[in-house]
Amino acid sequence: MEALARNWWALVLRGIAGVIFGVLTFMFPAMTLAVLILLFGAYAIVDGVFNLVAAVSGRTGQPWWHLVLEGIVSIAAGVIAFAWPGLTALALLWVIAGWAIITGVLEIVAAIRLRKHIDNEWWLVLSGVASVVFGGLLIVAPVAGALAVTLWIGAYAVIFGALMIALGLRLRRHRQPGAQRIPRAA
């Protein structure tokens, strides 16, 4: 727990990257598939790097494998997007859907581990559920138009980013000397 609180800034940076990615997709909804793939690739790599930084700098005997796995999956998704920018829209959807579902499951696992240490761990649960639902929607509705998919991706990124920022700021309060448990909001 202390390791996560000490590295609260990594969650905030992940959130900021998500919000920026989401806003860019709303600003340019008619972007070509190649640009969308590259934009997603950059976001996934940045997200993965911040996850790995948080995991490596926070390993103090507490299980941190889920952060490493989440970081590796994010970086792999980004590298795939850059290596094959000519992927079809359906292939891109499968990559993003798989990434979102794996990330969501790992966030829910992290929230379960955190529930003994902080109140309001539901921020991370909500982020995980949003990720899984988003991934599921991409799997069941892959025929949606490119514009709709772009807007879905943007909405997901903004929501995910906002939740990561909220969790990071909440953890920042926990790292202060003498803080044992974060009180529930009134």
mmCIF file of the C-alpha atoms, coordinates in Angstrom:
data_MODEL
# 
_entry.id   MODEL 
# 
loop_
_atom_site.group_PDB 
_atom_site.id 
_atom_site.type_symbol 
_atom_site.label_atom_id 
_atom_site.label_alt_id 
_atom_site.label_comp_id 
_atom_site.label_asym_id 
_atom_site.label_entity_id 
_atom_site.label_seq_id 
_atom_site.pdbx_PDB_ins_code 
_atom_site.Cartn_x 
_atom_site.Cartn_y 
_atom_site.Cartn_z 
_atom_site.occupancy 
_atom_site.B_iso_or_equiv 
_atom_site.pdbx_formal_charge 
_atom_site.auth_seq_id 
_atom_site.auth_comp_id 
_atom_site.auth_asym_id 
_atom_site.auth_atom_id 
_atom_site.pdbx_PDB_model_num 
ATOM 1   C CA . MET A 1 1   ? 0.000   0.000  0.000   1.00 0.00 ? 1   MET A CA 1 
ATOM 2   C CA . GLU A 1 2   ? 2.755   2.417  0.928   1.00 0.00 ? 2   GLU A CA 1 
ATOM 3   C CA . ALA A 1 3   ? 4.447   1.741  -2.401  1.00 0.00 ? 3   ALA A CA 1 
ATOM 4   C CA . LEU A 1 4   ? 1.290   2.702  -4.284  1.00 0.00 ? 4   LEU A CA 1 
ATOM 5   C CA . ALA A 1 5   ? 0.848   5.790  -2.137  1.00 0.00 ? 5   ALA A CA 1 
ATOM 6   C CA . ARG A 1 6   ? 4.491   6.751  -2.693  1.00 0.00 ? 6   ARG A CA 1 
ATOM 7   C CA . ASN A 1 7   ? 4.003   6.460  -6.447  1.00 0.00 ? 7   ASN A CA 1 
ATOM 8   C CA . TRP A 1 8   ? 0.614   8.165  -6.617  1.00 0.00 ? 8   TRP A CA 1 
ATOM 9   C CA . TRP A 1 9   ? 1.980   10.440 -9.327  1.00 0.00 ? 9   TRP A CA 1 
ATOM 10  C CA . ALA A 1 10  ? 2.290   7.500  -11.765 1.00 0.00 ? 10  ALA A CA 1 
ATOM 11  C CA . LEU A 1 11  ? -1.476  6.921  -11.548 1.00 0.00 ? 11  LEU A CA 1 
ATOM 12  C CA . VAL A 1 12  ? -2.118  10.633 -12.051 1.00 0.00 ? 12  VAL A CA 1 
ATOM 13  C CA . LEU A 1 13  ? 0.170   10.664 -15.112 1.00 0.00 ? 13  LEU A CA 1 
ATOM 14  C CA . ARG A 1 14  ? -1.623  7.583  -16.485 1.00 0.00 ? 14  ARG A CA 1 
ATOM 15  C CA . GLY A 1 15  ? -4.891  9.421  -15.980 1.00 0.00 ? 15  GLY A CA 1 
ATOM 16  C CA . ILE A 1 16  ? -3.659  12.589 -17.655 1.00 0.00 ? 16  ILE A CA 1 
ATOM 17  C CA . ALA A 1 17  ? -2.397  10.559 -20.629 1.00 0.00 ? 17  ALA A CA 1 
ATOM 18  C CA . GLY A 1 18  ? -5.818  8.884  -20.869 1.00 0.00 ? 18  GLY A CA 1 
ATOM 19  C CA . VAL A 1 19  ? -7.715  12.172 -20.753 1.00 0.00 ? 19  VAL A CA 1 
ATOM 20  C CA . ILE A 1 20  ? -5.420  13.729 -23.388 1.00 0.00 ? 20  ILE A CA 1 
ATOM 21  C CA . PHE A 1 21  ? -5.838  10.681 -25.639 1.00 0.00 ? 21  PHE A CA 1 
ATOM 22  C CA . GLY A 1 22  ? -9.623  10.814 -25.194 1.00 0.00 ? 22  GLY A CA 1 
ATOM 23  C CA . VAL A 1 23  ? -9.865  14.541 -25.879 1.00 0.00 ? 23  VAL A CA 1 
ATOM 24  C CA . LEU A 1 24  ? -7.760  14.168 -29.039 1.00 0.00 ? 24  LEU A CA 1 
ATOM 25  C CA . THR A 1 25  ? -10.095 11.471 -30.334 1.00 0.00 ? 25  THR A CA 1 
ATOM 26  C CA . PHE A 1 26  ? -13.071 13.800 -29.763 1.00 0.00 ? 26  PHE A CA 1 
ATOM 27  C CA . MET A 1 27  ? -11.279 16.692 -31.473 1.00 0.00 ? 27  MET A CA 1 
ATOM 28  C CA . PHE A 1 28  ? -10.465 14.609 -34.560 1.00 0.00 ? 28  PHE A CA 1 
ATOM 29  C CA . PRO A 1 29  ? -13.290 12.059 -34.891 1.00 0.00 ? 29  PRO A CA 1 
ATOM 30  C CA . ALA A 1 30  ? -12.812 11.647 -38.625 1.00 0.00 ? 30  ALA A CA 1 
ATOM 31  C CA . MET A 1 31  ? -9.132  10.779 -38.349 1.00 0.00 ? 31  MET A CA 1 
ATOM 32  C CA . THR A 1 32  ? -7.904  7.959  -40.509 1.00 0.00 ? 32  THR A CA 1 
ATOM 33  C CA . LEU A 1 33  ? -7.525  4.487  -39.100 1.00 0.00 ? 33  LEU A CA 1 
ATOM 34  C CA . ALA A 1 34  ? -3.737  4.720  -39.368 1.00 0.00 ? 34  ALA A CA 1 
ATOM 35  C CA . VAL A 1 35  ? -3.666  7.863  -37.222 1.00 0.00 ? 35  VAL A CA 1 
ATOM 36  C CA . LEU A 1 36  ? -6.016  6.257  -34.699 1.00 0.00 ? 36  LEU A CA 1 
ATOM 37  C CA . ILE A 1 37  ? -3.780  3.194  -34.521 1.00 0.00 ? 37  ILE A CA 1 
ATOM 38  C CA . LEU A 1 38  ? -0.674  5.324  -33.939 1.00 0.00 ? 38  LEU A CA 1 
ATOM 39  C CA . LEU A 1 39  ? -2.460  7.500  -31.369 1.00 0.00 ? 39  LEU A CA 1 
ATOM 40  C CA . PHE A 1 40  ? -3.658  4.411  -29.509 1.00 0.00 ? 40  PHE A CA 1 
ATOM 41  C CA . GLY A 1 41  ? -0.174  2.882  -29.757 1.00 0.00 ? 41  GLY A CA 1 
ATOM 42  C CA . ALA A 1 42  ? 1.445   5.946  -28.204 1.00 0.00 ? 42  ALA A CA 1 
ATOM 43  C CA . TYR A 1 43  ? -1.129  6.054  -25.413 1.00 0.00 ? 43  TYR A CA 1 
ATOM 44  C CA . ALA A 1 44  ? -0.785  2.336  -24.633 1.00 0.00 ? 44  ALA A CA 1 
ATOM 45  C CA . ILE A 1 45  ? 3.017   2.563  -24.483 1.00 0.00 ? 45  ILE A CA 1 
ATOM 46  C CA . VAL A 1 46  ? 2.934   5.623  -22.188 1.00 0.00 ? 46  VAL A CA 1 
ATOM 47  C CA . ASP A 1 47  ? 0.353   3.910  -19.968 1.00 0.00 ? 47  ASP A CA 1 
ATOM 48  C CA . GLY A 1 48  ? 2.470   0.751  -19.827 1.00 0.00 ? 48  GLY A CA 1 
ATOM 49  C CA . VAL A 1 49  ? 5.673   2.619  -19.006 1.00 0.00 ? 49  VAL A CA 1 
ATOM 50  C CA . PHE A 1 50  ? 4.038   4.470  -16.109 1.00 0.00 ? 50  PHE A CA 1 
ATOM 51  C CA . ASN A 1 51  ? 2.656   1.164  -14.844 1.00 0.00 ? 51  ASN A CA 1 
ATOM 52  C CA . LEU A 1 52  ? 6.103   -0.453 -14.949 1.00 0.00 ? 52  LEU A CA 1 
ATOM 53  C CA . VAL A 1 53  ? 7.680   2.556  -13.233 1.00 0.00 ? 53  VAL A CA 1 
ATOM 54  C CA . ALA A 1 54  ? 5.107   2.334  -10.444 1.00 0.00 ? 54  ALA A CA 1 
ATOM 55  C CA . ALA A 1 55  ? 5.687   -1.417 -10.111 1.00 0.00 ? 55  ALA A CA 1 
ATOM 56  C CA . VAL A 1 56  ? 9.484   -1.325 -10.098 1.00 0.00 ? 56  VAL A CA 1 
ATOM 57  C CA . SER A 1 57  ? 9.848   1.705  -7.837  1.00 0.00 ? 57  SER A CA 1 
ATOM 58  C CA . GLY A 1 58  ? 7.242   0.341  -5.447  1.00 0.00 ? 58  GLY A CA 1 
ATOM 59  C CA . ARG A 1 59  ? 8.382   -3.255 -4.930  1.00 0.00 ? 59  ARG A CA 1 
ATOM 60  C CA . THR A 1 60  ? 8.845   -3.521 -1.209  1.00 0.00 ? 60  THR A CA 1 
ATOM 61  C CA . GLY A 1 61  ? 7.777   -7.076 -0.571  1.00 0.00 ? 61  GLY A CA 1 
ATOM 62  C CA . GLN A 1 62  ? 4.175   -6.427 -1.552  1.00 0.00 ? 62  GLN A CA 1 
ATOM 63  C CA . PRO A 1 63  ? 2.853   -8.288 -4.581  1.00 0.00 ? 63  PRO A CA 1 
ATOM 64  C CA . TRP A 1 64  ? 3.407   -6.049 -7.582  1.00 0.00 ? 64  TRP A CA 1 
ATOM 65  C CA . TRP A 1 65  ? 3.184   -8.604 -10.388 1.00 0.00 ? 65  TRP A CA 1 
ATOM 66  C CA . HIS A 1 66  ? -0.194  -7.307 -11.555 1.00 0.00 ? 66  HIS A CA 1 
ATOM 67  C CA . LEU A 1 67  ? 1.280   -3.855 -12.240 1.00 0.00 ? 67  LEU A CA 1 
ATOM 68  C CA . VAL A 1 68  ? 4.135   -5.426 -14.205 1.00 0.00 ? 68  VAL A CA 1 
ATOM 69  C CA . LEU A 1 69  ? 1.722   -7.609 -16.187 1.00 0.00 ? 69  LEU A CA 1 
ATOM 70  C CA . GLU A 1 70  ? -0.583  -4.673 -16.886 1.00 0.00 ? 70  GLU A CA 1 
ATOM 71  C CA . GLY A 1 71  ? 2.399   -2.584 -18.012 1.00 0.00 ? 71  GLY A CA 1 
ATOM 72  C CA . ILE A 1 72  ? 3.708   -5.329 -20.293 1.00 0.00 ? 72  ILE A CA 1 
ATOM 73  C CA . VAL A 1 73  ? 0.262   -5.871 -21.861 1.00 0.00 ? 73  VAL A CA 1 
ATOM 74  C CA . SER A 1 74  ? -0.117  -2.122 -22.467 1.00 0.00 ? 74  SER A CA 1 
ATOM 75  C CA . ILE A 1 75  ? 3.340   -1.790 -24.019 1.00 0.00 ? 75  ILE A CA 1 
ATOM 76  C CA . ALA A 1 76  ? 2.769   -4.891 -26.167 1.00 0.00 ? 76  ALA A CA 1 
ATOM 77  C CA . ALA A 1 77  ? -0.539  -3.478 -27.438 1.00 0.00 ? 77  ALA A CA 1 
ATOM 78  C CA . GLY A 1 78  ? 1.214   -0.213 -28.303 1.00 0.00 ? 78  GLY A CA 1 
ATOM 79  C CA . VAL A 1 79  ? 4.106   -1.947 -30.068 1.00 0.00 ? 79  VAL A CA 1 
ATOM 80  C CA . ILE A 1 80  ? 1.670   -4.078 -32.087 1.00 0.00 ? 80  ILE A CA 1 
ATOM 81  C CA . ALA A 1 81  ? -0.172  -0.918 -33.132 1.00 0.00 ? 81  ALA A CA 1 
ATOM 82  C CA . PHE A 1 82  ? 3.097   0.686  -34.328 1.00 0.00 ? 82  PHE A CA 1 
ATOM 83  C CA . ALA A 1 83  ? 4.491   -2.465 -35.954 1.00 0.00 ? 83  ALA A CA 1 
ATOM 84  C CA . TRP A 1 84  ? 1.380   -3.075 -38.081 1.00 0.00 ? 84  TRP A CA 1 
ATOM 85  C CA . PRO A 1 85  ? -0.305  0.298  -38.675 1.00 0.00 ? 85  PRO A CA 1 
ATOM 86  C CA . GLY A 1 86  ? -2.165  -1.156 -41.633 1.00 0.00 ? 86  GLY A CA 1 
ATOM 87  C CA . LEU A 1 87  ? -4.268  -3.388 -39.381 1.00 0.00 ? 87  LEU A CA 1 
ATOM 88  C CA . THR A 1 88  ? -7.896  -3.549 -40.301 1.00 0.00 ? 88  THR A CA 1 
ATOM 89  C CA . ALA A 1 89  ? -10.436 -1.821 -38.097 1.00 0.00 ? 89  ALA A CA 1 
ATOM 90  C CA . LEU A 1 90  ? -11.577 -5.188 -36.787 1.00 0.00 ? 90  LEU A CA 1 
ATOM 91  C CA . ALA A 1 91  ? -8.042  -6.209 -35.794 1.00 0.00 ? 91  ALA A CA 1 
ATOM 92  C CA . LEU A 1 92  ? -7.560  -2.885 -34.020 1.00 0.00 ? 92  LEU A CA 1 
ATOM 93  C CA . LEU A 1 93  ? -10.806 -3.430 -32.142 1.00 0.00 ? 93  LEU A CA 1 
ATOM 94  C CA . TRP A 1 94  ? -9.665  -6.878 -31.000 1.00 0.00 ? 94  TRP A CA 1 
ATOM 95  C CA . VAL A 1 95  ? -6.311  -5.496 -29.799 1.00 0.00 ? 95  VAL A CA 1 
ATOM 96  C CA . ILE A 1 96  ? -7.981  -2.649 -27.906 1.00 0.00 ? 96  ILE A CA 1 
ATOM 97  C CA . ALA A 1 97  ? -10.729 -4.935 -26.555 1.00 0.00 ? 97  ALA A CA 1 
ATOM 98  C CA . GLY A 1 98  ? -8.228  -7.487 -25.265 1.00 0.00 ? 98  GLY A CA 1 
ATOM 99  C CA . TRP A 1 99  ? -6.090  -4.773 -23.709 1.00 0.00 ? 99  TRP A CA 1 
ATOM 100 C CA . ALA A 1 100 ? -9.100  -3.152 -22.013 1.00 0.00 ? 100 ALA A CA 1 
ATOM 101 C CA . ILE A 1 101 ? -10.410 -6.447 -20.613 1.00 0.00 ? 101 ILE A CA 1 
ATOM 102 C CA . ILE A 1 102 ? -7.027  -7.578 -19.262 1.00 0.00 ? 102 ILE A CA 1 
ATOM 103 C CA . THR A 1 103 ? -6.346  -4.131 -17.799 1.00 0.00 ? 103 THR A CA 1 
ATOM 104 C CA . GLY A 1 104 ? -9.805  -4.048 -16.214 1.00 0.00 ? 104 GLY A CA 1 
ATOM 105 C CA . VAL A 1 105 ? -9.461  -7.458 -14.591 1.00 0.00 ? 105 VAL A CA 1 
ATOM 106 C CA . LEU A 1 106 ? -6.052  -6.518 -13.177 1.00 0.00 ? 106 LEU A CA 1 
ATOM 107 C CA . GLU A 1 107 ? -7.445  -3.228 -11.823 1.00 0.00 ? 107 GLU A CA 1 
ATOM 108 C CA . ILE A 1 108 ? -10.239 -5.108 -10.054 1.00 0.00 ? 108 ILE A CA 1 
ATOM 109 C CA . VAL A 1 109 ? -7.647  -7.478 -8.558  1.00 0.00 ? 109 VAL A CA 1 
ATOM 110 C CA . ALA A 1 110 ? -5.636  -4.468 -7.355  1.00 0.00 ? 110 ALA A CA 1 
ATOM 111 C CA . ALA A 1 111 ? -8.759  -2.908 -5.813  1.00 0.00 ? 111 ALA A CA 1 
ATOM 112 C CA . ILE A 1 112 ? -9.512  -6.090 -3.896  1.00 0.00 ? 112 ILE A CA 1 
ATOM 113 C CA . ARG A 1 113 ? -5.964  -6.022 -2.506  1.00 0.00 ? 113 ARG A CA 1 
ATOM 114 C CA . LEU A 1 114 ? -6.267  -2.327 -1.586  1.00 0.00 ? 114 LEU A CA 1 
ATOM 115 C CA . ARG A 1 115 ? -9.616  -2.582 0.199   1.00 0.00 ? 115 ARG A CA 1 
ATOM 116 C CA . LYS A 1 116 ? -7.914  -3.422 3.504   1.00 0.00 ? 116 LYS A CA 1 
ATOM 117 C CA . HIS A 1 117 ? -5.712  -0.358 3.259   1.00 0.00 ? 117 HIS A CA 1 
ATOM 118 C CA . ILE A 1 118 ? -7.910  2.429  1.929   1.00 0.00 ? 118 ILE A CA 1 
ATOM 119 C CA . ASP A 1 119 ? -11.543 3.370  1.819   1.00 0.00 ? 119 ASP A CA 1 
ATOM 120 C CA . ASN A 1 120 ? -13.175 4.190  -1.494  1.00 0.00 ? 120 ASN A CA 1 
ATOM 121 C CA . GLU A 1 121 ? -11.239 1.544  -3.378  1.00 0.00 ? 121 GLU A CA 1 
ATOM 122 C CA . TRP A 1 122 ? -14.307 1.510  -5.564  1.00 0.00 ? 122 TRP A CA 1 
ATOM 123 C CA . TRP A 1 123 ? -12.576 4.113  -7.789  1.00 0.00 ? 123 TRP A CA 1 
ATOM 124 C CA . LEU A 1 124 ? -10.257 1.376  -8.990  1.00 0.00 ? 124 LEU A CA 1 
ATOM 125 C CA . VAL A 1 125 ? -13.096 -1.173 -9.139  1.00 0.00 ? 125 VAL A CA 1 
ATOM 126 C CA . LEU A 1 126 ? -15.130 1.288  -11.221 1.00 0.00 ? 126 LEU A CA 1 
ATOM 127 C CA . SER A 1 127 ? -12.167 1.847  -13.530 1.00 0.00 ? 127 SER A CA 1 
ATOM 128 C CA . GLY A 1 128 ? -11.712 -1.919 -13.888 1.00 0.00 ? 128 GLY A CA 1 
ATOM 129 C CA . VAL A 1 129 ? -15.398 -2.530 -14.567 1.00 0.00 ? 129 VAL A CA 1 
ATOM 130 C CA . ALA A 1 130 ? -15.436 0.313  -17.119 1.00 0.00 ? 130 ALA A CA 1 
ATOM 131 C CA . SER A 1 131 ? -12.429 -1.275 -18.842 1.00 0.00 ? 131 SER A CA 1 
ATOM 132 C CA . VAL A 1 132 ? -14.040 -4.734 -18.966 1.00 0.00 ? 132 VAL A CA 1 
ATOM 133 C CA . VAL A 1 133 ? -17.386 -3.347 -20.183 1.00 0.00 ? 133 VAL A CA 1 
ATOM 134 C CA . PHE A 1 134 ? -15.652 -1.253 -22.835 1.00 0.00 ? 134 PHE A CA 1 
ATOM 135 C CA . GLY A 1 135 ? -13.667 -4.262 -24.054 1.00 0.00 ? 135 GLY A CA 1 
ATOM 136 C CA . GLY A 1 136 ? -16.824 -6.363 -24.111 1.00 0.00 ? 136 GLY A CA 1 
ATOM 137 C CA . LEU A 1 137 ? -18.701 -3.737 -26.133 1.00 0.00 ? 137 LEU A CA 1 
ATOM 138 C CA . LEU A 1 138 ? -15.923 -3.699 -28.713 1.00 0.00 ? 138 LEU A CA 1 
ATOM 139 C CA . ILE A 1 139 ? -16.143 -7.487 -29.014 1.00 0.00 ? 139 ILE A CA 1 
ATOM 140 C CA . VAL A 1 140 ? -19.944 -7.703 -29.370 1.00 0.00 ? 140 VAL A CA 1 
ATOM 141 C CA . ALA A 1 141 ? -20.340 -4.672 -31.657 1.00 0.00 ? 141 ALA A CA 1 
ATOM 142 C CA . PRO A 1 142 ? -17.305 -4.690 -33.969 1.00 0.00 ? 142 PRO A CA 1 
ATOM 143 C CA . VAL A 1 143 ? -19.353 -3.676 -36.995 1.00 0.00 ? 143 VAL A CA 1 
ATOM 144 C CA . ALA A 1 144 ? -19.953 -0.186 -35.628 1.00 0.00 ? 144 ALA A CA 1 
ATOM 145 C CA . GLY A 1 145 ? -18.723 2.593  -37.867 1.00 0.00 ? 145 GLY A CA 1 
ATOM 146 C CA . ALA A 1 146 ? -15.208 3.976  -37.485 1.00 0.00 ? 146 ALA A CA 1 
ATOM 147 C CA . LEU A 1 147 ? -16.568 7.263  -36.150 1.00 0.00 ? 147 LEU A CA 1 
ATOM 148 C CA . ALA A 1 148 ? -18.584 5.524  -33.434 1.00 0.00 ? 148 ALA A CA 1 
ATOM 149 C CA . VAL A 1 149 ? -15.600 3.390  -32.477 1.00 0.00 ? 149 VAL A CA 1 
ATOM 150 C CA . THR A 1 150 ? -13.397 6.473  -32.269 1.00 0.00 ? 150 THR A CA 1 
ATOM 151 C CA . LEU A 1 151 ? -15.912 8.153  -29.972 1.00 0.00 ? 151 LEU A CA 1 
ATOM 152 C CA . TRP A 1 152 ? -16.207 5.001  -27.809 1.00 0.00 ? 152 TRP A CA 1 
ATOM 153 C CA . ILE A 1 153 ? -12.452 4.873  -27.470 1.00 0.00 ? 153 ILE A CA 1 
ATOM 154 C CA . GLY A 1 154 ? -12.320 8.571  -26.606 1.00 0.00 ? 154 GLY A CA 1 
ATOM 155 C CA . ALA A 1 155 ? -15.081 8.293  -24.013 1.00 0.00 ? 155 ALA A CA 1 
ATOM 156 C CA . TYR A 1 156 ? -13.423 5.270  -22.442 1.00 0.00 ? 156 TYR A CA 1 
ATOM 157 C CA . ALA A 1 157 ? -10.039 7.003  -22.286 1.00 0.00 ? 157 ALA A CA 1 
ATOM 158 C CA . VAL A 1 158 ? -11.491 10.133 -20.650 1.00 0.00 ? 158 VAL A CA 1 
ATOM 159 C CA . ILE A 1 159 ? -13.435 8.108  -18.053 1.00 0.00 ? 159 ILE A CA 1 
ATOM 160 C CA . PHE A 1 160 ? -10.471 5.807  -17.363 1.00 0.00 ? 160 PHE A CA 1 
ATOM 161 C CA . GLY A 1 161 ? -8.150  8.805  -17.115 1.00 0.00 ? 161 GLY A CA 1 
ATOM 162 C CA . ALA A 1 162 ? -10.411 10.695 -14.730 1.00 0.00 ? 162 ALA A CA 1 
ATOM 163 C CA . LEU A 1 163 ? -10.734 7.657  -12.470 1.00 0.00 ? 163 LEU A CA 1 
ATOM 164 C CA . MET A 1 164 ? -6.945  7.112  -12.433 1.00 0.00 ? 164 MET A CA 1 
ATOM 165 C CA . ILE A 1 165 ? -6.399  10.789 -11.554 1.00 0.00 ? 165 ILE A CA 1 
ATOM 166 C CA . ALA A 1 166 ? -8.944  10.544 -8.722  1.00 0.00 ? 166 ALA A CA 1 
ATOM 167 C CA . LEU A 1 167 ? -7.335  7.379  -7.365  1.00 0.00 ? 167 LEU A CA 1 
ATOM 168 C CA . GLY A 1 168 ? -3.831  8.848  -7.624  1.00 0.00 ? 168 GLY A CA 1 
ATOM 169 C CA . LEU A 1 169 ? -4.832  11.997 -5.757  1.00 0.00 ? 169 LEU A CA 1 
ATOM 170 C CA . ARG A 1 170 ? -6.561  9.890  -3.121  1.00 0.00 ? 170 ARG A CA 1 
ATOM 171 C CA . LEU A 1 171 ? -3.410  7.800  -2.665  1.00 0.00 ? 171 LEU A CA 1 
ATOM 172 C CA . ARG A 1 172 ? -1.316  10.981 -2.429  1.00 0.00 ? 172 ARG A CA 1 
ATOM 173 C CA . ARG A 1 173 ? -3.182  11.892 0.748   1.00 0.00 ? 173 ARG A CA 1 
ATOM 174 C CA . HIS A 1 174 ? -2.443  8.437  2.139   1.00 0.00 ? 174 HIS A CA 1 
ATOM 175 C CA . ARG A 1 175 ? 1.338   8.812  1.770   1.00 0.00 ? 175 ARG A CA 1 
ATOM 176 C CA . GLN A 1 176 ? 1.466   11.757 4.157   1.00 0.00 ? 176 GLN A CA 1 
ATOM 177 C CA . PRO A 1 177 ? 3.258   10.996 7.452   1.00 0.00 ? 177 PRO A CA 1 
ATOM 178 C CA . GLY A 1 178 ? 0.989   9.503  10.081  1.00 0.00 ? 178 GLY A CA 1 
ATOM 179 C CA . ALA A 1 179 ? -1.756  8.598  7.626   1.00 0.00 ? 179 ALA A CA 1 
ATOM 180 C CA . GLN A 1 180 ? -2.955  5.064  8.321   1.00 0.00 ? 180 GLN A CA 1 
ATOM 181 C CA . ARG A 1 181 ? -6.231  4.923  6.471   1.00 0.00 ? 181 ARG A CA 1 
ATOM 182 C CA . ILE A 1 182 ? -7.917  7.345  4.141   1.00 0.00 ? 182 ILE A CA 1 
ATOM 183 C CA . PRO A 1 183 ? -11.222 8.485  5.686   1.00 0.00 ? 183 PRO A CA 1 
ATOM 184 C CA . ARG A 1 184 ? -14.383 8.133  3.680   1.00 0.00 ? 184 ARG A CA 1 
ATOM 185 C CA . ALA A 1 185 ? -15.723 11.266 2.053   1.00 0.00 ? 185 ALA A CA 1 
ATOM 186 C CA . ALA A 1 186 ? -18.783 12.715 3.726   1.00 0.00 ? 186 ALA A CA 1 
# 
